[in-house]
Amino acid sequence: MTRPSRTVYMDGVFDLFHMGHLHAIEQCAALGDHVIIGVTGDKDATGYKRRPIISETDRTNIVKSLKLVDNVVCPCPLVVTNEFMNEWGIDLVVHG
């Protein structure tokens, strides 16, 4: 019996992308068949952390280049709502 397809979502700032980011995305990918990654926009990152060193466009392109990632949302919402999950067909939200 095959299990239904599962879409997994994880988000982050992903500034100065490093091995920890990659490992988190790999763990996320292991939980499903379709991986959506949210990249926090510059404005939101500045508001709750600090101004990113790498632009949201470049951070998005870095994440998009990963073979494990099927889709990227940027800017992603700070709060994942049921409406957002339904819009993107997300079954599981991963938080690192």
C-alpha positions, -999 to +999 in steps of 0.1 A: +000+000+000+015+033-010+011+063+012-003+096-001+021+123-012+031+147+015+041+183+010+065+197+037+072+233+045+100+250+064+110+286+065+140+307+075+160+338+068+189+317+052+213+346+054+249+336+048+237+301+038+257+274+056+258+236+062+233+239+091+208+254+067+215+226+042+211+199+069+178+214+081+165+213+045+177+177+041+159+167+072+127+185+060+130+167+026+132+133+043+097+139+058+079+143+025+077+141-012+074+178-021+094+205-003+084+241-001+108+265+016+099+299+028+125+327+027+119+355+051+119+389+032+144+416+040+118+438+057+105+411+081+140+399+089+151+434+097+121+439+119+127+408+141+164+400+137+187+423+118+191+435+082+203+405+061+237+407+046+225+389+014+195+403-004+162+383-003+165+379-041+199+362-037+188+342-007+158+330-027+180+320-057+204+301-034+175+281-019+159+275-054+192+261-066+190+231-042+178+199-059+158+189-028+136+221-030+106+220-052+092+255-045+103+287-027+080+314-012+096+348-007+087+367+012+071+341+033+046+349+061+060+352+096+030+332+109+020+300+090-018+300+089-043+273+078-051+296+048-014+297+038-011+259+042-042+253+021-031+278-006+002+259-010-011+224-003+011+220+027+006+189+049+034+193+074+052+224+088+088+218+101+104+242+126+140+239+134 
